[in-house]
Amino acid sequence: MTVDDIKKYRKRDNYSYSFGSFPTFELLRTRPETVEMILAHSDAKEEILDKLNRECDRAGVKMVCSDRHIERARDKENCFVLGVFRKYHCVLKHGVNHVVLVNPGDPGNLGTIIRTCVGFGITNLAVIEPAVDIFHPKVVRASMGAIFQTELECFPCFEQYYRKYGEERENYPFMLKGIYPLGSFSHPKGRAFSLIFGNEAKGLDDGYLNLGKSVVIPHAHTIDSLNLSLATGIGIYEFCKCS
């Protein structure tokens, strides 16, 4: 592609963007083979431009200074660095811990969850469709580039994920109607787990009560539920602490 192909992000395109210097450095560090080019704005700090030049040289990636093309693509005026990368396909690993997100709808939540997962050593995430576009620049930005350290695999339904990975592991759906309070039981050592979370509005339906060991996060009854990214972070922390 050429710099003149740069425009506002569209889901149907086979490429996406990392907005900002930190996510773009993560892109160059962890997925350099996917990078088409790096764009820099004249308002970027000199030390950022110097580091970008070094990282682009190391990765064999071209860097283009073009205010016009960045301004065409960016969604915020304070974005002065933009990475252009090809969308890529991932496959989850067997025998390692997974987080499964059923129909996530908010790109900010998805990006935050990805960053939390990486922070606690979980780098395999399943996304059950319909779902937010996993390569939307808002997901990339909210993850602060952690998305490039993860294996993200999408499935048209949960049953397809379960047939491929579910029977080899312990499954823990997190639900308001969950039977087991978080922290009241121990996960079998040496066995991989999947932590399963529903979407922001509806959570998981009652059918998940019959899957594995359903978990509830106790909280005061003055609220109806916890934010998805917060609940996911609490669950990941508790399981990673115990394992």
C-alpha positions in Angstrom: 0.0 0.0 0.0 1.0 3.6 -0.4 0.6 6.6 1.9 -2.2 7.9 -0.3 -4.3 4.8 0.7 -4.5 6.1 4.3 -8.0 7.1 5.3 -10.5 6.8 8.1 -10.5 3.2 9.5 -13.1 0.9 8.0 -13.8 -2.6 9.3 -13.8 -4.1 5.8 -10.2 -3.0 5.1 -7.4 -5.6 5.5 -5.3 -3.2 7.6 -5.8 -1.1 10.8 -4.0 1.6 12.8 -2.2 2.0 16.1 -2.8 5.6 17.2 -0.1 7.1 19.4 3.6 6.4 20.1 3.3 3.8 22.8 1.0 1.4 21.0 3.1 1.9 17.8 6.3 1.1 19.6 4.7 -2.1 20.9 3.6 -2.9 17.3 7.1 -2.5 16.0 8.5 -4.6 18.9 6.1 -7.5 18.8 4.5 -7.7 15.3 7.0 -6.0 12.9 6.2 -8.5 10.1 2.6 -7.0 9.9 3.7 -3.3 9.7 3.1 -1.5 6.4 4.5 1.8 7.4 4.8 4.3 10.3 3.5 7.9 9.9 4.8 10.8 12.0 3.4 14.3 12.4 5.6 17.4 12.5 4.2 18.1 16.0 5.7 14.9 17.4 8.4 15.3 20.0 11.9 15.1 18.7 12.9 12.3 21.0 9.9 10.3 19.8 10.9 10.8 16.2 14.4 9.8 16.9 13.3 6.6 18.6 10.8 5.9 15.8 13.6 6.2 13.3 15.7 3.7 15.2 12.9 1.2 15.6 11.9 1.5 12.0 15.4 0.9 10.8 15.7 -2.1 13.1 12.5 -3.6 11.8 13.0 -2.7 8.2 9.9 -0.6 8.1 9.5 2.7 6.2 8.7 5.8 8.1 6.8 8.7 6.5 6.5 12.2 7.8 3.1 13.5 6.6 0.8 15.8 8.7 -1.9 15.6 6.0 -2.2 11.8 6.0 -2.2 11.5 9.8 -4.8 14.2 10.1 -6.9 12.3 7.6 -6.9 9.0 9.6 -6.7 10.0 13.2 -9.7 10.5 15.5 -8.0 12.8 18.0 -6.0 15.9 17.4 -3.3 15.0 19.8 -2.3 11.9 17.9 1.1 12.5 16.2 2.2 8.9 15.5 0.3 6.3 13.6 1.2 2.7 12.7 -0.3 1.0 9.8 -0.5 -2.8 10.1 -2.1 -5.7 8.2 -4.7 -7.6 10.1 -3.6 -11.1 11.0 -5.1 -14.4 12.0 -4.3 -16.1 15.4 -5.0 -19.5 16.8 -5.2 -20.1 20.5 -2.8 -22.5 22.2 -4.0 -25.8 23.8 -3.0 -26.5 27.4 -2.8 -22.8 28.5 -5.2 -20.5 30.3 -7.8 -18.7 28.2 -10.2 -15.8 28.8 -13.4 -16.1 26.7 -15.5 -13.0 26.0 -19.0 -13.7 24.8 -20.3 -10.9 22.5 -18.2 -8.0 23.8 -19.6 -4.8 22.4 -17.4 -2.0 23.6 -13.9 -1.4 22.1 -12.6 0.4 25.1 -13.6 -2.5 27.4 -12.1 -5.1 25.1 -8.8 -3.2 24.9 -8.7 -2.7 28.7 -9.4 -6.4 29.2 -6.6 -7.4 26.8 -4.1 -5.2 28.7 -5.2 -6.7 32.0 -4.8 -10.3 30.6 -1.3 -9.6 29.4 -0.5 -8.0 32.8 -1.3 -11.2 34.5 0.3 -13.5 32.0 -2.8 -14.6 30.0 -2.1 -14.1 26.3 -4.8 -16.3 24.7 -8.3 -14.7 24.3 -11.3 -16.1 22.6 -14.0 -13.7 21.3 -17.4 -15.1 20.6 -19.3 -13.3 17.8 -21.2 -11.2 17.2 -18.7 -8.9 18.8 -16.8 -5.6 18.5 -14.2 -5.4 15.7 -11.1 -6.8 17.5 -8.8 -4.7 15.2 -10.6 -1.4 15.7 -8.1 1.3 16.5 -10.0 2.1 19.7 -9.3 -1.5 20.8 -5.6 -1.1 20.0 -5.3 2.2 21.8 -7.2 1.0 24.9 -4.9 -2.0 25.1 -1.9 0.3 24.9 -0.5 -2.1 22.3 -0.9 -5.2 24.5 -3.1 -6.6 21.7 0.1 -7.3 19.8 1.3 -9.6 22.5 -1.9 -11.7 22.5 -3.4 -14.5 20.4 -7.0 -13.5 19.7 -9.2 -16.0 18.0 -12.8 -15.3 17.0 -15.6 -17.9 16.9 -19.1 -17.7 15.5 -20.6 -19.3 18.6 -19.4 -20.6 22.0 -20.1 -24.2 21.0 -17.4 -24.0 18.4 -14.9 -22.7 20.9 -15.9 -25.4 23.4 -15.5 -28.2 20.8 -12.0 -27.1 20.0 -10.7 -26.2 23.5 -13.3 -26.6 26.2 -13.2 -30.3 27.1 -9.5 -30.2 27.9 -9.8 -27.6 30.7 -11.8 -26.4 33.6 -14.5 -23.9 32.6 -15.6 -21.0 34.8 -18.5 -18.9 33.6 -18.9 -15.6 35.6 -22.5 -14.9 36.2 -24.8 -13.0 38.6 -26.6 -16.3 39.2 -23.3 -18.2 39.7 -23.3 -20.9 42.3 -19.7 -20.5 43.7 -18.5 -17.2 45.1 -15.1 -16.2 43.8 -12.5 -17.2 46.3 -14.5 -19.9 47.9 -12.9 -22.8 46.0 -9.6 -23.9 44.6 -8.7 -24.5 40.9 -7.0 -27.9 40.3 -3.3 -27.3 40.0 -1.7 -28.2 36.7 -5.0 -27.9 34.8 -5.7 -25.1 32.3 -8.8 -22.9 32.8 -11.1 -20.8 30.8 -12.7 -17.7 32.4 -15.9 -16.9 30.6 -17.6 -13.5 30.6 -20.7 -12.2 29.0 -21.2 -8.9 27.3 -21.7 -5.5 29.0 -25.5 -5.4 28.8 -26.8 -8.9 29.3 -23.9 -11.0 30.7 -24.2 -14.7 30.1 -27.5 -16.5 29.7 -28.7 -19.2 32.1 -27.5 -21.9 29.8 -24.0 -21.3 31.1 -25.0 -22.4 34.6 -24.6 -26.0 33.4 -21.1 -25.4 32.1 -18.3 -26.2 34.5 -18.4 -24.3 37.7 -20.3 -21.0 37.6 -18.8 -18.2 39.5 -20.3 -15.1 41.1 -18.3 -12.1 42.3 -19.9 -11.0 45.6 -20.6 -7.2 45.8 -23.0 -4.9 47.6 -26.6 -5.0 46.5 -26.6 -1.2 46.0 -25.5 -1.9 42.4 -26.8 -4.4 40.0 -23.5 -5.5 38.5 -19.9 -4.7 38.0 -18.4 -3.2 34.8 -17.2 -5.9 32.5 -13.6 -4.9 32.4 -13.5 -4.5 36.2 -15.2 -7.9 36.7 -12.8 -9.5 34.3 -9.8 -8.0 36.1 -11.0 -9.2 39.5 -11.5 -12.8 38.1 -8.2 -12.9 36.4 -6.3 -11.7 39.4 -7.9 -14.2 41.7 -7.3 -17.2 39.5 -3.7 -16.1 38.6 -3.0 -15.5 42.3 -4.1 -19.0 43.2 -2.4 -20.8 40.3 
